[in-house]
Amino acid sequence: MDWITEAALVRGPVFRGIDRWGHLGEEGLHANSVIPLLRQALARAGIAGELYTSHSLRRGFATWAHQSGWDLKSLMSYVGWKDMKSAMRYIEASPFLGMARLTEKPVSP
């Protein structure tokens, strides 16, 4: 969130190139650029970076958003998925999450 605020991002990709003069690019970084940066940041945090990829970020975000109550249509629009099959590959199933929410609220007779 600090990066988004500092870079004054209001739309477009979060991960962008910065040229040698410090100008922020409009295009997103290529996945082959993101992976080394991601692994370097994780290594600095003491996490085994070789276990993660840019796919991990997308999958983690999609699963988090789904579990946080985002509806599938909003998630697909936000991430840019056009078909449901693509989206469903990224969301980890939690089959009883909905059932747990149903039992939290008492049913009125």
MMTF fields as JSON, N, C-alpha, C and O atoms, coordinates in Angstrom:
{
  "mmtfVersion": "1.0.0",
  "mmtfProducer": "UNKNOWN",
  "numBonds": 435,
  "numAtoms": 436,
  "numGroups": 109,
  "numChains": 1,
  "numModels": 1,
  "chainsPerModel": [1],
  "groupsPerChain": [109],
  "chainIdList": ["A"],
  "bondAtomList": [4, 2, 8, 6, 12, 10, 16, 14, 20, 18, 24, 22, 28, 26, 32, 30, 36, 34, 40, 38, 44, 42, 48, 46, 52, 50, 56, 54, 60, 58, 64, 62, 68, 66, 72, 70, 76, 74, 80, 78, 84, 82, 88, 86, 92, 90, 96, 94, 100, 98, 104, 102, 108, 106, 112, 110, 116, 114, 120, 118, 124, 122, 128, 126, 132, 130, 136, 134, 140, 138, 144, 142, 148, 146, 152, 150, 156, 154, 160, 158, 164, 162, 168, 166, 172, 170, 176, 174, 180, 178, 184, 182, 188, 186, 192, 190, 196, 194, 200, 198, 204, 202, 208, 206, 212, 210, 216, 214, 220, 218, 224, 222, 228, 226, 232, 230, 236, 234, 240, 238, 244, 242, 248, 246, 252, 250, 256, 254, 260, 258, 264, 262, 268, 266, 272, 270, 276, 274, 280, 278, 284, 282, 288, 286, 292, 290, 296, 294, 300, 298, 304, 302, 308, 306, 312, 310, 316, 314, 320, 318, 324, 322, 328, 326, 332, 330, 336, 334, 340, 338, 344, 342, 348, 346, 352, 350, 356, 354, 360, 358, 364, 362, 368, 366, 372, 370, 376, 374, 380, 378, 384, 382, 388, 386, 392, 390, 396, 394, 400, 398, 404, 402, 408, 406, 412, 410, 416, 414, 420, 418, 424, 422, 428, 426, 432, 430],
  "bondOrderList": [1, 1, 1, 1, 1, 1, 1, 1, 1, 1, 1, 1, 1, 1, 1, 1, 1, 1, 1, 1, 1, 1, 1, 1, 1, 1, 1, 1, 1, 1, 1, 1, 1, 1, 1, 1, 1, 1, 1, 1, 1, 1, 1, 1, 1, 1, 1, 1, 1, 1, 1, 1, 1, 1, 1, 1, 1, 1, 1, 1, 1, 1, 1, 1, 1, 1, 1, 1, 1, 1, 1, 1, 1, 1, 1, 1, 1, 1, 1, 1, 1, 1, 1, 1, 1, 1, 1, 1, 1, 1, 1, 1, 1, 1, 1, 1, 1, 1, 1, 1, 1, 1, 1, 1, 1, 1, 1, 1],
  "groupList": [{"groupName": "MET", "atomNameList": ["N", "CA", "C", "O"], "elementList": ["N", "C", "C", "O"], "formalChargeList": [0, 0, 0, 0], "bondAtomList": [1, 0, 2, 1, 3, 2], "bondOrderList": [1, 1, 2], "singleLetterCode": "M", "chemCompType": "L-PEPTIDE LINKING"}, {"groupName": "ASP", "atomNameList": ["N", "CA", "C", "O"], "elementList": ["N", "C", "C", "O"], "formalChargeList": [0, 0, 0, 0], "bondAtomList": [1, 0, 2, 1, 3, 2], "bondOrderList": [1, 1, 2], "singleLetterCode": "D", "chemCompType": "L-PEPTIDE LINKING"}, {"groupName": "TRP", "atomNameList": ["N", "CA", "C", "O"], "elementList": ["N", "C", "C", "O"], "formalChargeList": [0, 0, 0, 0], "bondAtomList": [1, 0, 2, 1, 3, 2], "bondOrderList": [1, 1, 2], "singleLetterCode": "W", "chemCompType": "L-PEPTIDE LINKING"}, {"groupName": "ILE", "atomNameList": ["N", "CA", "C", "O"], "elementList": ["N", "C", "C", "O"], "formalChargeList": [0, 0, 0, 0], "bondAtomList": [1, 0, 2, 1, 3, 2], "bondOrderList": [1, 1, 2], "singleLetterCode": "I", "chemCompType": "L-PEPTIDE LINKING"}, {"groupName": "THR", "atomNameList": ["N", "CA", "C", "O"], "elementList": ["N", "C", "C", "O"], "formalChargeList": [0, 0, 0, 0], "bondAtomList": [1, 0, 2, 1, 3, 2], "bondOrderList": [1, 1, 2], "singleLetterCode": "T", "chemCompType": "L-PEPTIDE LINKING"}, {"groupName": "GLU", "atomNameList": ["N", "CA", "C", "O"], "elementList": ["N", "C", "C", "O"], "formalChargeList": [0, 0, 0, 0], "bondAtomList": [1, 0, 2, 1, 3, 2], "bondOrderList": [1, 1, 2], "singleLetterCode": "E", "chemCompType": "L-PEPTIDE LINKING"}, {"groupName": "ALA", "atomNameList": ["N", "CA", "C", "O"], "elementList": ["N", "C", "C", "O"], "formalChargeList": [0, 0, 0, 0], "bondAtomList": [1, 0, 2, 1, 3, 2], "bondOrderList": [1, 1, 2], "singleLetterCode": "A", "chemCompType": "L-PEPTIDE LINKING"}, {"groupName": "LEU", "atomNameList": ["N", "CA", "C", "O"], "elementList": ["N", "C", "C", "O"], "formalChargeList": [0, 0, 0, 0], "bondAtomList": [1, 0, 2, 1, 3, 2], "bondOrderList": [1, 1, 2], "singleLetterCode": "L", "chemCompType": "L-PEPTIDE LINKING"}, {"groupName": "VAL", "atomNameList": ["N", "CA", "C", "O"], "elementList": ["N", "C", "C", "O"], "formalChargeList": [0, 0, 0, 0], "bondAtomList": [1, 0, 2, 1, 3, 2], "bondOrderList": [1, 1, 2], "singleLetterCode": "V", "chemCompType": "L-PEPTIDE LINKING"}, {"groupName": "ARG", "atomNameList": ["N", "CA", "C", "O"], "elementList": ["N", "C", "C", "O"], "formalChargeList": [0, 0, 0, 0], "bondAtomList": [1, 0, 2, 1, 3, 2], "bondOrderList": [1, 1, 2], "singleLetterCode": "R", "chemCompType": "L-PEPTIDE LINKING"}, {"groupName": "GLY", "atomNameList": ["N", "CA", "C", "O"], "elementList": ["N", "C", "C", "O"], "formalChargeList": [0, 0, 0, 0], "bondAtomList": [1, 0, 2, 1, 3, 2], "bondOrderList": [1, 1, 2], "singleLetterCode": "G", "chemCompType": "PEPTIDE LINKING"}, {"groupName": "PRO", "atomNameList": ["N", "CA", "C", "O"], "elementList": ["N", "C", "C", "O"], "formalChargeList": [0, 0, 0, 0], "bondAtomList": [1, 0, 2, 1, 3, 2], "bondOrderList": [1, 1, 2], "singleLetterCode": "P", "chemCompType": "L-PEPTIDE LINKING"}, {"groupName": "PHE", "atomNameList": ["N", "CA", "C", "O"], "elementList": ["N", "C", "C", "O"], "formalChargeList": [0, 0, 0, 0], "bondAtomList": [1, 0, 2, 1, 3, 2], "bondOrderList": [1, 1, 2], "singleLetterCode": "F", "chemCompType": "L-PEPTIDE LINKING"}, {"groupName": "HIS", "atomNameList": ["N", "CA", "C", "O"], "elementList": ["N", "C", "C", "O"], "formalChargeList": [0, 0, 0, 0], "bondAtomList": [1, 0, 2, 1, 3, 2], "bondOrderList": [1, 1, 2], "singleLetterCode": "H", "chemCompType": "L-PEPTIDE LINKING"}, {"groupName": "ASN", "atomNameList": ["N", "CA", "C", "O"], "elementList": ["N", "C", "C", "O"], "formalChargeList": [0, 0, 0, 0], "bondAtomList": [1, 0, 2, 1, 3, 2], "bondOrderList": [1, 1, 2], "singleLetterCode": "N", "chemCompType": "L-PEPTIDE LINKING"}, {"groupName": "SER", "atomNameList": ["N", "CA", "C", "O"], "elementList": ["N", "C", "C", "O"], "formalChargeList": [0, 0, 0, 0], "bondAtomList": [1, 0, 2, 1, 3, 2], "bondOrderList": [1, 1, 2], "singleLetterCode": "S", "chemCompType": "L-PEPTIDE LINKING"}, {"groupName": "GLN", "atomNameList": ["N", "CA", "C", "O"], "elementList": ["N", "C", "C", "O"], "formalChargeList": [0, 0, 0, 0], "bondAtomList": [1, 0, 2, 1, 3, 2], "bondOrderList": [1, 1, 2], "singleLetterCode": "Q", "chemCompType": "L-PEPTIDE LINKING"}, {"groupName": "TYR", "atomNameList": ["N", "CA", "C", "O"], "elementList": ["N", "C", "C", "O"], "formalChargeList": [0, 0, 0, 0], "bondAtomList": [1, 0, 2, 1, 3, 2], "bondOrderList": [1, 1, 2], "singleLetterCode": "Y", "chemCompType": "L-PEPTIDE LINKING"}, {"groupName": "LYS", "atomNameList": ["N", "CA", "C", "O"], "elementList": ["N", "C", "C", "O"], "formalChargeList": [0, 0, 0, 0], "bondAtomList": [1, 0, 2, 1, 3, 2], "bondOrderList": [1, 1, 2], "singleLetterCode": "K", "chemCompType": "L-PEPTIDE LINKING"}],
  "groupTypeList": [0, 1, 2, 3, 4, 5, 6, 6, 7, 8, 9, 10, 11, 8, 12, 9, 10, 3, 1, 9, 2, 10, 13, 7, 10, 5, 5, 10, 7, 13, 6, 14, 15, 8, 3, 11, 7, 7, 9, 16, 6, 7, 6, 9, 6, 10, 3, 6, 10, 5, 7, 17, 4, 15, 13, 15, 7, 9, 9, 10, 12, 6, 4, 2, 6, 13, 16, 15, 10, 2, 1, 7, 18, 15, 7, 0, 15, 17, 8, 10, 2, 18, 1, 0, 18, 15, 6, 0, 9, 17, 3, 5, 6, 15, 11, 12, 7, 10, 0, 6, 9, 7, 4, 5, 18, 11, 8, 15, 11],
  "groupIdList": [1, 2, 3, 4, 5, 6, 7, 8, 9, 10, 11, 12, 13, 14, 15, 16, 17, 18, 19, 20, 21, 22, 23, 24, 25, 26, 27, 28, 29, 30, 31, 32, 33, 34, 35, 36, 37, 38, 39, 40, 41, 42, 43, 44, 45, 46, 47, 48, 49, 50, 51, 52, 53, 54, 55, 56, 57, 58, 59, 60, 61, 62, 63, 64, 65, 66, 67, 68, 69, 70, 71, 72, 73, 74, 75, 76, 77, 78, 79, 80, 81, 82, 83, 84, 85, 86, 87, 88, 89, 90, 91, 92, 93, 94, 95, 96, 97, 98, 99, 100, 101, 102, 103, 104, 105, 106, 107, 108, 109],
  "secStructList": [7, 2, 2, 2, 2, 2, 6, 6, 7, 7, 1, 1, 7, 1, 1, 3, 3, 3, 7, 6, 6, 7, 7, 3, 3, 3, 3, 3, 7, 7, 2, 2, 2, 2, 2, 2, 2, 2, 2, 2, 2, 2, 2, 2, 6, 6, 1, 7, 4, 4, 4, 7, 7, 2, 2, 2, 2, 2, 2, 2, 2, 2, 2, 2, 2, 2, 2, 6, 6, 7, 7, 2, 2, 2, 2, 2, 2, 2, 2, 6, 7, 7, 1, 2, 2, 2, 2, 2, 2, 2, 1, 7, 7, 7, 6, 6, 2, 2, 2, 2, 2, 2, 2, 2, 1, 7, 7, 7, 7],
  "xCoordList": [0.828, 0.0, 0.878, 0.535, 2.017, 2.932, 3.418, 3.483, 3.761, 4.235, 3.154, 3.437, 1.927, 0.827, 0.623, 0.414, 0.682, 0.512, 1.686, 1.487, 2.905, 4.108, 4.202, 4.599, 3.838, 3.907, 2.671, 2.597, 1.698, 0.442, -0.286, -0.801, -0.32, -0.99, -2.498, -2.965, -3.24, -4.701, -5.311, -6.487, -4.515, -4.983, -3.763, -2.641, -4.018, -2.945, -2.162, -2.515, -1.094, -0.291, 0.423, 0.824, 0.569, 1.297, 2.796, 3.553, 3.225, 4.641, 4.995, 4.581, 5.757, 6.111, 7.608, 8.286, 8.09, 9.492, 9.756, 8.879, 10.98, 11.443, 12.695, 13.639, 12.711, 13.868, 15.044, 14.928, 16.176, 17.395, 17.283, 18.125, 16.26, 16.048, 15.008, 14.656, 14.52, 13.56, 12.112, 11.243, 11.834, 10.452, 9.745, 10.277, 8.543, 7.742, 7.059, 6.418, 7.181, 6.561, 5.074, 4.581, 4.366, 2.928, 2.649, 1.614, 3.557, 3.357, 3.811, 4.724, 3.155, 3.541, 4.839, 5.181, 5.551, 6.769, 6.427, 5.375, 7.297, 7.139, 7.361, 8.143, 6.673, 6.801, 8.253, 8.634, 9.063, 10.476, 11.246, 12.338, 10.703, 11.319, 10.836, 11.587, 9.578, 8.986, 9.562, 9.81, 9.774, 10.224, 11.547, 11.626, 12.589, 13.836, 13.658, 14.256, 12.841, 12.589, 11.836, 12.156, 10.84, 10.072, 10.976, 10.926, 11.786, 12.668, 13.708, 14.06, 14.193, 15.161, 14.508, 15.108, 13.286, 12.578, 12.286, 12.434, 11.874, 11.603, 12.879, 12.859, 13.982, 15.258, 15.668, 16.154, 15.469, 15.788, 14.935, 15.364, 13.722, 12.82, 13.064, 12.376, 14.057, 14.37, 13.452, 13.333, 12.804, 11.889, 12.534, 13.167, 12.378, 12.963, 12.287, 11.244, 12.872, 12.294, 12.151, 11.283, 12.995, 12.943, 11.639, 11.348, 10.858, 9.585, 8.431, 7.325, 8.674, 7.605, 7.835, 8.97, 6.726, 6.756, 5.708, 4.97, 5.65, 4.606, 3.228, 2.233, 3.174, 1.925, 1.475, 0.281, 2.43, 2.108, 1.402, 0.451, 1.869, 1.236, -0.205, -1.108, -0.412, -1.759, -2.68, -3.815, -2.191, -3.006, -3.318, -4.451, -2.311, -2.518, -3.52, -4.385, -3.408, -4.348, -5.76, -6.711, -5.901, -7.228, -7.886, -9.075, -7.119, -7.657, -8.034, -9.1, -7.156, -7.446, -8.719, -9.589, -8.831, -9.999, -11.279, -12.291, -11.227, -12.398, -12.805, -13.985, -11.832, -12.122, -12.537, -13.15, -12.202, -12.578, -13.931, -14.361, -14.596, -15.947, -16.105, -17.216, -15.03, -15.171, -16.001, -15.762, -16.97, -17.7, -16.83, -15.95, -17.094, -16.247, -16.22, -15.17, -17.342, -17.401, -16.505, -15.794, -16.536, -15.683, -14.207, -13.381, -13.879, -12.499, -11.997, -10.887, -12.811, -12.418, -12.187, -11.233, -13.044, -12.899, -11.622, -10.893, -11.361, -10.196, -8.887, -7.954, -8.835, -7.599, -7.473, -6.364, -8.605, -8.578, -8.845, -8.541, -9.412, -9.761, -11.028, -11.978, -11.04, -12.207, -13.131, -14.339, -12.58, -13.453, -13.312, -12.262, -14.385, -14.467, -13.475, -12.968, -13.189, -12.251, -10.871, -10.215, -10.433, -9.135, -9.152, -8.225, -10.197, -10.291, -10.299, -9.619, -11.047, -11.186, -9.882, -9.704, -8.968, -7.664, -6.834, -5.961, -7.091, -6.283, -6.835, -6.105, -8.095, -8.719, -8.666, -9.172, -8.051, -8.005, -9.375, -9.999, -9.822, -11.138, -11.129, -10.174, -12.178, -12.421, -13.887, -14.752, -14.156, -15.53, -16.475, -17.686, -15.967, -16.873, -16.906, -17.547, -16.221, -16.201, -17.609, -17.994, -18.375, -19.742, -20.625, -21.463, -20.438, -21.232, -20.928, -21.83, -19.667, -19.298, -19.984, -20.44, -20.061, -20.722, -22.213, -22.803, -22.833, -24.258, -24.56, -25.575, -23.695, -23.964, -23.627, -24.004, -22.921, -22.589, -23.814, -23.888, -24.771, -25.962, -27.12, -27.412, -27.775, -28.905, -30.043, -30.291, -30.715, -31.842, -33.092, -33.39, -33.828, -35.082, -36.195, -36.286, -37.063, -38.159, -39.233, -40.231],
  "yCoordList": [-1.186, 0.0, 1.257, 2.265, 1.182, 2.332, 2.623, 3.782, 1.564, 1.752, 2.399, 3.331, 1.914, 2.459, 3.936, 4.744, 4.286, 5.682, 6.529, 7.592, 6.062, 6.816, 7.015, 8.085, 5.99, 6.081, 6.749, 6.974, 7.067, 7.713, 6.894, 7.442, 5.568, 4.69, 4.73, 4.542, 4.975, 4.964, 3.926, 3.586, 3.426, 2.38, 1.693, 2.193, 0.544, -0.165, -1.072, -1.253, -1.64, -2.612, -2.0, -0.837, -2.792, -2.357, -2.464, -1.557, -3.58, -3.804, -3.234, -3.776, -2.144, -1.443, -1.174, -1.146, -0.98, -0.64, 0.818, 1.678, 1.055, 2.42, 2.621, 1.836, 3.67, 3.878, 4.47, 4.768, 4.634, 5.091, 6.519, 6.954, 7.251, 8.608, 8.648, 9.717, 7.465, 7.378, 7.555, 7.712, 7.533, 7.669, 6.327, 5.323, 6.314, 5.111, 4.812, 5.693, 3.593, 3.191, 2.923, 2.753, 2.887, 2.588, 1.102, 0.627, 0.364, -1.071, -1.888, -1.5, -3.017, -3.92, -4.633, -4.807, -5.039, -5.804, -7.167, -7.729, -7.692, -9.046, -10.027, -9.757, -11.167, -12.17, -12.556, -12.824, -12.586, -12.936, -11.857, -12.119, -10.66, -9.59, -9.628, -9.309, -10.021, -10.021, -11.133, -10.928, -12.301, -13.451, -13.184, -13.434, -12.686, -12.409, -11.354, -11.464, -10.336, -9.307, -9.888, -9.59, -10.712, -11.356, -12.238, -12.181, -13.035, -13.954, -13.193, -13.609, -12.095, -11.277, -10.677, -10.679, -10.165, -9.59, -10.655, -10.405, -11.831, -12.918, -13.356, -13.605, -13.452, -13.846, -12.842, -13.226, -11.553, -10.514, -10.674, -10.324, -11.206, -11.417, -12.752, -13.094, -13.517, -14.805, -15.937, -16.954, -15.757, -16.767, -17.409, -16.723, -18.718, -19.439, -18.988, -19.522, -18.022, -17.418, -18.33, -18.107, -19.372, -20.258, -21.055, -21.685, -21.03, -21.747, -20.929, -21.449, -19.659, -18.766, -18.24, -18.09, -17.967, -17.402, -16.296, -16.056, -15.624, -14.622, -15.301, -14.684, -16.557, -17.329, -17.452, -17.392, -17.624, -17.713, -16.453, -16.526, -15.297, -14.035, -13.974, -13.622, -14.318, -14.255, -15.253, -14.925, -16.451, -17.479, -17.092, -17.236, -16.603, -16.169, -15.033, -15.035, -14.051, -12.937, -13.417, -13.034, -14.254, -14.742, -15.512, -15.337, -16.36, -17.136, -16.221, -16.373, -15.271, -14.319, -13.528, -13.388, -13.013, -12.208, -13.035, -12.562, -14.263, -15.149, -15.42, -15.34, -15.738, -16.028, -14.774, -14.873, -13.595, -12.336, -11.823, -10.731, -12.621, -12.265, -11.63, -11.246, -11.507, -10.967, -11.948, -13.154, -11.44, -12.335, -12.604, -11.814, -13.727, -14.181, -13.184, -12.975, -12.578, -11.623, -10.403, -9.949, -9.881, -8.743, -9.119, -8.352, -10.298, -10.767, -10.914, -10.487, -11.517, -11.704, -10.356, -10.199, -9.404, -8.081, -7.397, -6.791, -7.496, -6.848, -7.407, -6.663, -8.74, -9.404, -9.43, -9.496, -9.38, -9.373, -10.721, -10.918, -11.656, -12.944, -12.813, -12.146, -13.455, -13.39, -14.594, -14.476, -15.746, -16.904, -17.526, -17.444, -18.138, -18.675, -19.812, -19.956, -20.615, -21.725, -21.22, -21.824, -20.126, -19.55, -19.107, -19.395, -18.413, -17.91, -19.049, -18.976, -20.078, -21.178, -21.942, -22.571, -21.893, -22.555, -21.871, -22.501, -20.598, -19.837, -19.817, -19.494, -20.15, -20.062, -21.423, -22.408, -21.476, -22.723, -22.978, -22.075, -24.194, -24.555, -24.587, -25.056, -24.094, -24.227, -24.635, -23.8, -25.925, -26.399, -26.152, -26.076, -26.027, -25.877, -24.46, -24.215, -23.517, -22.134, -21.55, -20.918, -21.757, -21.245, -21.87, -21.196, -23.148, -23.841, -23.296, -23.166, -22.978, -22.43, -21.091, -20.799, -20.278, -18.975, -19.142, -18.363, -20.147, -20.378, -20.75, -20.322, -21.537, -21.991, -20.94, -21.092, -19.872, -18.816, -18.001, -17.49, -17.87, -17.067, -17.985, -18.94, -17.711, -18.565, -18.394, -17.297, -19.476, -19.462, -19.139, -19.78, -18.131, -17.759, -18.683, -19.003, -19.13, -20.024, -19.298, -19.907],
  "zCoordList": [0.0, 0.0, 0.0, -0.618, 0.705, 0.708, -0.71, -1.121, -1.464, -2.837, -3.697, -4.449, -3.593, -4.399, -4.08, -4.984, -2.815, -2.401, -2.884, -3.472, -2.638, -3.014, -4.524, -4.986, -5.294, -6.758, -7.346, -8.554, -6.49, -6.909, -7.977, -8.952, -7.778, -8.732, -8.492, -7.369, -9.552, -9.458, -10.396, -10.269, -11.335, -12.245, -12.854, -12.784, -13.444, -14.127, -13.204, -12.039, -13.738, -12.987, -11.782, -11.804, -10.753, -9.561, -9.804, -9.459, -10.401, -10.66, -12.028, -13.053, -12.049, -13.286, -13.318, -12.291, -14.525, -14.682, -14.29, -14.371, -13.869, -13.578, -14.413, -14.318, -15.232, -16.104, -15.325, -14.137, -16.01, -15.32, -14.796, -14.01, -15.221, -14.716, -13.601, -13.104, -13.214, -12.122, -12.531, -11.674, -13.84, -14.312, -14.281, -14.755, -13.721, -13.611, -14.933, -15.505, -15.429, -16.684, -16.527, -15.412, -17.636, -17.638, -17.757, -17.291, -18.373, -18.61, -17.402, -16.673, -17.212, -16.139, -16.469, -17.638, -15.449, -15.656, -16.238, -15.933, -17.059, -17.595, -16.451, -15.54, -16.497, -15.426, -15.175, -14.036, -16.221, -16.043, -15.294, -14.789, -15.216, -14.426, -12.983, -12.062, -12.79, -11.455, -10.584, -9.396, -11.168, -10.383, -9.659, -8.456, -10.337, -9.597, -8.502, -7.432, -8.765, -7.749, -6.556, -5.405, -6.837, -5.779, -4.921, -3.692, -5.563, -4.824, -4.005, -2.901, -4.539, -3.798, -2.548, -1.473, -2.688, -1.539, -0.486, 0.71, -0.925, 0.015, 0.722, 1.927, -0.002, 0.611, 1.685, 2.749, 1.402, 2.407, 3.658, 4.758, 3.489, 4.624, 5.313, 6.274, 4.816, 5.425, 4.979, 5.663, 3.829, 3.293, 2.072, 1.268, 1.931, 0.799, -0.499, -0.876, -1.169, -2.357, -3.55, -4.393, -3.646, -4.814, -4.878, -5.895, -3.804, -3.789, -4.386, -4.536, -4.726, -5.164, -6.577, -7.029, -7.26, -8.613, -8.695, -7.739, -9.844, -10.028, -10.023, -9.642, -10.442, -10.367, -8.907, -8.615, -7.999, -6.575, -6.097, -5.319, -6.564, -6.172, -6.654, -5.896, -7.911, -8.488, -7.794, -7.448, -7.597, -6.939, -5.499, -5.04, -4.798, -3.411, -3.319, -2.443, -4.23, -4.219, -4.527, -3.845, -5.552, -5.946, -4.806, -4.54, -4.138, -3.026, -1.865, -1.269, -1.547, -0.468, -0.78, 0.08, -2.001, -2.382, -2.279, -1.763, -2.77, -2.716, -1.267, -0.925, -0.421, 0.983, 1.754, 2.817, 1.219, 1.861, 1.378, 1.75, 0.547, 0.155, -1.216, -1.582, -1.987, -3.339, -4.159, -4.112, -4.907, -5.797, -7.024, -7.366, -7.67, -8.77, -9.926, -10.535, -10.229, -11.338, -11.066, -11.962, -9.854, -9.493, -9.539, -10.033, -9.025, -9.042, -10.469, -10.788, -11.33, -12.725, -13.411, -14.174, -13.145, -13.734, -13.241, -14.026, -11.947, -11.343, -11.889, -12.192, -12.008, -12.439, -13.962, -14.492, -14.663, -16.117, -16.757, -17.933, -15.997, -16.561, -17.376, -16.965, -18.541, -19.421, -19.254, -19.46, -18.885, -18.744, -17.356, -16.718, -16.919, -15.567, -15.327, -14.215, -16.341, -16.172, -15.763, -14.915, -16.357, -15.982, -14.532, -13.775, -14.153, -12.783, -11.773, -10.75, -12.048, -11.092, -10.871, -9.828, -11.843, -11.663, -10.582, -9.984, -10.327, -9.381, -7.962, -7.025, -7.787, -6.47, -5.797, -6.334, -4.615, -3.867, -3.251, -2.694, -3.358, -2.839, -1.317, -0.698, -0.739, 0.697, 0.826, 1.092, 0.634, 0.458, 1.618, 1.411, 2.811, 3.945, 4.499, 5.521, 3.838, 4.303, 4.337, 5.321, 3.277, 3.222, 4.28, 4.88, 4.507, 5.524, 6.913, 7.741, 7.173, 8.476, 8.694, 9.799, 7.65, 7.769, 8.021, 8.77, 7.405, 7.606, 9.053, 9.602, 9.671, 11.025, 12.073, 13.236, 11.684, 12.648, 13.03, 14.148, 12.128, 12.39, 12.773, 12.053, 13.881, 14.247, 13.252, 12.752, 12.978, 12.054, 12.84, 13.847, 12.37, 13.038, 12.591, 11.406, 13.528, 13.167, 12.364, 11.977]
}
